[in-house]
Amino acid sequence: LKLALTVGGEFKRIGVLMGQTPLPLLNPSDLDSWIKTALDKRAAIAASKKGVEAAQLGVDLAKGARLPKVDIVGSRVWFDADGGVSGARTDLDERIGVEVKLPIFTSGALSANIAKAESQVEIAEAKARSTELKIKSGVQQAYMAAVSSYRQIDARKRAIEAALDAERTTRVGLDVGTATTADWLESVRKRYGAERDYARERLSYLLALVQLK
């Protein structure tokens, strides 16, 4: 289940990782490179940055409401009367001018809108920092798990060798009468345990690599 969640797929059967199968190296080997890659490529980082940009545009829009609005207005009217009280006449009225609107009576509402927009920027920036910290933390945990497991692999392999030597020695002691069957079975149990720990450490290392990728 943990592997399926990591790679985003389900498995009906998983092959056995043989002890002699070479393991891929941790590449790049430094933590800073992994963090930089995560921050550059994770969609969550890009989304949080866009959120900050959108909030800042909201501030600009709110502040823009304080500015006077200037429009060019014009009209053209043609009169054509053929009689009546004033008599027959034709006339053309053309006008053009500049219209200026000032938000004089809404300054309080504008200030409130600007303050609200600025608070949205602070919230967006806080979310962006939180997202970045979470990603960094996840990368660091996976990286440290990979480094720790890789260092433990050799120790686990040496433990198998020591357990095999102890099993052989106990077997000889059983043959010559200096050890009991219980002693030999205990040495076998320890050897199986060492092999299990070695295989588990190798799998832990691979899982950490998958999480980093």
Order of alpha helices (4+ residues) and beta strands (2+ residues): alpha-alpha-alpha-beta-beta-alpha-alpha
